[in-house]
Structures are given as C-alpha cells and as structure tokens.
C-alpha cells in the first residue's frame, strides 16, 4: 500500500484546506462552543463545498451527478474538514453516506427522486437506526412498519440520530415482522410527505450539529418507499457500517490533529522555569506519544479506505480503525488539555471543546466494546454478541 498522495490529491487537499481556513473557520467559530448551526446555514456550507467534492457529491458516480472520487481521496480531504470543524464533518458524513445509500439501493425510483437533490445539497438526509432501548444490536429494533395495502404504517422512536433535526427525510430501519434478523427492513420516510417529529438533544460535545430524537406516529408511507427488499435491512446496515466506521475514525483523527496542533503551538509559546515548556522532557514525551498514536490511527483508517476502494470486504479493518482512532483522540485531546495546564480547562484556548468532541466519538456506529467483539469473532469464529 502506497499512501503517498498523488499530485492531484495533494492539490485537491491544499485547495480545500485554503477554503476551510478562509471561509469555513470564521463561520464555525461564531457557533462555538455549543450553539447549533441552523439547517439553512448547514446547507449553505455544503453548497460552498460542492466544487471540492465535499458537499455530499464526492464519492457519487459522475453518471449520478457526483465526482466519482475514490474513498481514500475523499478521506484525505475529509480529515482536513474534521480538523477545522468536527460538527460540520459529522453532518457531512451522514449526508454523504445518505447519498451513497441512495446510489447503491436497488429502488431506482427513490434514487431518482432524492439523489439529484442530495448531490446538489438542496436537502438533508439522516439514517434512523438507534432507539431508546436498542443501540448496537440492530436486530433488536422495535420501530414497526406494518403493512396496510400498498402502504406501511411506521410507528416508533429513534434516538441519537445525527442530522435528525435538520433532516428532510430519514432512511429508517424498521421491523416488518415479529422475529428474526429477516424481520428488519429499511424504508424512506419523507418528513413533508409522511410526517415525523424531531427534538434536538444537548450533548457533551458536538453541539453545533444536530443529534436528535425522531418520533414516528403512524406515518403512512407507500410500500414503494422500501429502499431494499423487505427483510434484508440487517445485512445492508452491516455493509454500510464498513464505510461509516472508518469515517467516524477519521473524524477523530481530524479532531486529534487540531488538538495536537494547539498543544505544539502552546508548548513553544508558554514559558516556565526560564524556557518554553516545549523544552521540558515530559512535555516533549507527551507530544511524541500523541503524534505517534495519531499517525497509527490515520494509517488504520487509510488502510480501511484502501480496501473499500479495491472492493474488498473490510468489516474487521473498519472495526479496528474505528476503535483505535476514536480512543486515540480521547487520549490525544486529554494530553493537549494537560499541556495547557489551567488554561486547558477554560474555553479560551479551545482544547477543552476538542476533548469534549473527541469523547463523543467512541460511542456512535458501534461502541469500542462492539468493535472488539467484531474483531474477536473474526479471530476465533465464535460469536460473543449473545
């Protein structure tokens, strides 16, 4: 594997980074630490990023209105976005994966209706998986879709839904029969056409983007909105996780890089005992550990995307990338706070926010413990989930 960027990749990353620093950073700083970016502004941000392939159009094939970027190229650019704003990065992650789900789903009508508006950043998608009593075990979802003629009646609640309050439609994992993994399906529910309510959730971090509860109260949805064959929702969700998990890991890499950048700069400016604190051995040791952990996580993420680009199943590699990168970011941002000393726990230097944002990331798309069980199952052939 050669992870040296091509000249084209290098130029794309440099151009996008300039945009992030000159146009995006001033916007997101107005909303830090915990003010929610409005939906209209988030869409405007997506639209500004479209020329760079980062508004939801990047990995979508040219025949469907996208740029057809390789996943690894997209990852190189996405990391820079996460470094500047983890909030916008998470929202874009969901938007891009939503567009990808539409592109690969066999329901041509749904693709033709929604994907063009997605790649133009005119509407926002979300994915409804987690529920108040169901987290990592998708097979246990209770949100029901009951057949009623040529419609389904969708009833239930979803929670921890990224982009949920912004969303124009939700790709909802539902139970279409009583028992077994074959009871799990995915149906597209349009907020304007079929109706659902949302309530934003205040969190430890990443409060400038929407995480919400969604409420489906007998939404009457055409059976034609089933995105995949009824009963195949579990398998398709697991395949999508292979893309989502390294993206979550990469978000953590960007957050950790921002923290390390701040820690290095501070260590050269802050003086103690007659010299910059960066000249003290313990501080250099902390910086060295942080940089090495960060690079190891980045390489795990890049490997996962390299496999995806080559069409290789990457469940284990994606689990490793997600686990290690998200936990790494917690460690690195904690070191950044420590290096800043008392200043680190104030809101004036920004590292406490990066720590809070990083601490969010080991939870979504399967906790660290779930990732370990996936890896352990692959190593032993024994399922420890039940």
N, C-alpha and C positions, 0 to 999 in steps of 0.2 A: 504494500500500500504506500502510495506516494501522496503525502498531504501538503506538499509544496504547492501553493496556489499558482494557477496559470496566470499569464499576463492579463487575460480577460477577467479572471476572478479578482485579481489584485486591483485592477482599475474600477471594477464594479464596487468593491468594498470601499475603496478610497472615496469614490464619488458619493456613495450612500452615507459614509461617515461624515463627510462635509455637510450634507443636508441635515443629518441628525444634530450636529453641533450648532449649526447656524439657524435652523428653522424649528426643529422639534424641541430641543432642550429649553429654549425660552418659554415655550408653551407649557411643557410639563412642570417646570419649576413653579409656575403660578398655582399649580394644583397640589404641590407637595406641602406637607407630608400626607394628608389624608382626605383631600377634597376630591369628590367624584368628578371625573371628566364627563361632560354631558354627551349624550349619544350623537347629537349633531356635530359636535367638535370631533368626536372619535371618528365618525365617518369622513369628516374633512381631512383628518390626519391620514386615514387610509388612502384617500384620493390623492393626497400630496405624495404618497409613497408609491403609487402605481407605476410611474415611469421607471422606478428602480426594481420593479417586480416584487414589491413588498407590501402591497395593499390587499392581498388576497388572490392575486393573479399569478404569482411567481411560478409555482410548480404545475399549474394547469397547462395542458397542452395548447399549442397555438390554434389547433382546429376548434377549440372551445373558448377562444378569446384570451388565453393566457400567454405566458412567455416560454413555457416548457423548460424551465430551469431544472438542472439536476438538484437532488435534495442536498448534496454536500455544498454546492454553490449557494443555495438558499441559506444553509446553516451558517456559512461564513458571514453572510450579511445580517442574518437574524441575531447573531451573537452581539453585533455592534448595537443593534436596537435595544437588546436586553441590558446592555451596559449603560445606555442613556436612560431608558425607562422600562423597568420590569412590568409596569402596569400596561403600557401600550403593547409591549411584547406579548403578554398573556392574552390580551384581547385579539391581537393579530393571529396568534397561534390558533385560537378557536375559530376565527374567521377563515384562515387558510385550510385548516382541517375540515371545516364545514364545506368549503368549496370542493376540496378533494373528495369528500364523501359523495357529493352530488355527481362529480365527474365519473366516479367508478361504479356508482349504483346502477343496477340494471333497469331502473324505472326511467325510461327516456323522457317521459312527459314531465316528471319532476325536474330532471336535469335541464330540459329546455326552458322550463318556466322560471327557475330560480338561479341557475348558474350564471347566465349572462349578467344579471344584476349583481351577483356576488363579485364577479371579476371586475365590474365597474365600481365596486364599493358603494352601491346605492342602498343596500340593505345589509342587516347584520344577522348572523346565524348563531345558534347555540345548540349544544348537544345535551339531552336530558337523560342522565344515567343514574347518578346517586339519588338516594331517597333518605328520609329521616331515619329509617331503620335498616337501610341497606347501603353499604359503602362499596367495598372492594369486590364482594361476591355478586356479580351481575346477575347470576342465575336466580337470585332470590328477590328480584324486583317485584313490587306489588302493584304498581301503576297498571290499571287494566285497560284493555281495548276490547270491548265486547261487540261482536258482530251484530249489526241490525240492518238487514237487507244489503244494500250496496254502500253502507257506511259502517264505521266503527264509532262506538261511544267511548271516549277516552276520559278516564276518571282516576285521579290520584295526585300525588305531590312529588316534586323533585326538589332537591336542595344542593347547595354548593355548585350552582350552575354558572360557570364563567360566561360572561356576556348575557346572562339571563335577563337582566333588567333592560338591556339595550335591544334584545332580540326581536326581529320581525317574524321569525319562525323558529321552531325547535324540532330537531330530529330526536324523537322520544323513543327510548327503549321501553317497551310495554310487554305485559303478559297477555297473550291471546288465548291461552288455555290454562288449566289449573296447575299442572305438574310438569316437571322435567325441563331440561335445557331447550327442548324443542318447542316450549311454550313461549319463548322470548322472540319478539319481533321489533321492527323499527318503523315508525310511521311519522310522517312530516305533518306537524300541526302549525298552521298559519295563524298568527295572533289576530290579524284583522278579519280573516275569513271564518275561523273556527272558534277563536276566543280562548285565552288563558290569561291569568293574572300573575304578576311578579312582585316580589318585595325584596329590596336590596338588603344585604347582610353586612353589618360592620364587622371588621376582622382585625387581627393582629397587624397585618400589613397589606400591601397592595390594595389600598382603599381608593385609589384613583381610578380603578377599573371596576366593572360590575361583577359581583358574585351574588347570586340571588336564589330565593325560593320561587318555584313555579307551581301554580295551582291550576289543575285541570278539573273543571266541574261539569262533567258530562259533555265535553266538547264533541260535536258531531262532525266527524272527519270522513271524507269519501274513502272507500276502500282502495281507490286508485292512488291514494297517497302513501300506500305501503312502499317504502323505498327498496325493500328486498323481499324475497319470498317469505311469507309468514313462517315463523319457527326457526329462522336462520339468524336471528339477531345476536345471539351469544357469540357464534363463530365470527361474524363480521365485526363485532365490537372488539374481540381479541386481536384481530388483524389490524384494526385501526390503532389500537394501543401500541403496536410496534412502531408506528410513526410518532404518536403523541408522546411517548415516554422519553425518547431522546430529545424531543423539542422542549419538554419540561426540564430535562437535564441541562440543555443548552441555555435556557433562561437563567438557570442557577449559575452557569459559567459566566454569563454576562454580568449578573449581579455581583458575583465574587470578584470579577476583574475590576469593576468600578470601586469596590471596597479596597482592593489591593492598591489601585492607583492612588486613592486618597491616603492610604497608610504610608506608602512610599514618599509621597509629596510632604506629608506632615512630618515624617521622620527626618527629612532634610531641613525643615524649617524650624521645628521646635528644639530649643536648646536646654540642656540640663547638664550640670557638672562641667560647664565650660566648653561644651561642644554639642553639635546636633545629636539628638537621641539616636539617629541612624548610625552613629559611630560607636554605639554600645553593642557589645556582643549579643546580649539577649534579644535586643530589637532586631538585629540582623538575622538571628536564628529564626525568629518568628516570621520575618518576611520571606526567608528562604523556604521555610516549611509551607507557607501559604502559596508561594509561586509554584512549588513543585506539585502540591496537591491540585492546584488549579490546572496545571498543564496535563496531569494524568487524567483528570476528568474530561478535559477538552478532547484528548485523544480517544477516550472511550466513546464519547459522543460522535466524533468524526468516524470512527470505525462503524458504528451502527448505521450512520447515513450512507457510508460507502457500500455496505451490504445491501441497503434498501435500493440504492442506485443500480446495483447489479442484479436486482430481483431475487435476492437470497432471503429466506425467512430469518428473522433476527430477534425472535422473542427473548432469548437469553441475553444477547448482547445489548438489546434495548433495556432490559431489566437492570443489567449491570450499570449501564450508562446513567439511567435514571437514579438508581440507588446511590451510586458513588458521587455523582455530580451534585445532587441536592444536599446530601450530608456534608460534602466538601464545602459548599457555600456557607452553611451554618458555621463551620469551623473557621473559615477564612474571614467572614464578616465579624465573627467574635474576636478574632485576633486584631482586626482593624480597630474595633472599639477599644480593646485593651491598649493598643499602641497609642491611641489618642488620650488615654487616661481619663481624667474627669471631663475633658471636652468631648469625649466619645459618647457620653450618655446624655449630652444635650442635643437639641435639634439644630444647633447652629452649624454643625460640621457634616451632617448628612450620613454618618456611618451607622447611627442607631436605626435610621429608617432602612438602610440596606440590610442590617441584621434582622429587622422585623420581616422584611420582604423575603429574605433567604429562609427564615424559619417556616414560612408558609409552604415552601416547595416540596419537602419530603412527604406531604400529605396527599396531594391530588394525583389522579391517574394511577392509583395503587400505592399504598404506603411503602416505606422502606421494608417493612416486615413482609409485605406481599411480594416485593421484588426478590427477596431472599428465598421465599418459598418457590417461586418460579425457577430460580437458578438451582435450588436444591432438588426439585422434581426432575429437572433435566439431568442432573448429575447421577441421581440414584434410580430414576424410573419409578419412584414411589410418590404418590400424591399425598401431601401433608395438609391439604386445604380442608379436609373433612375428618 
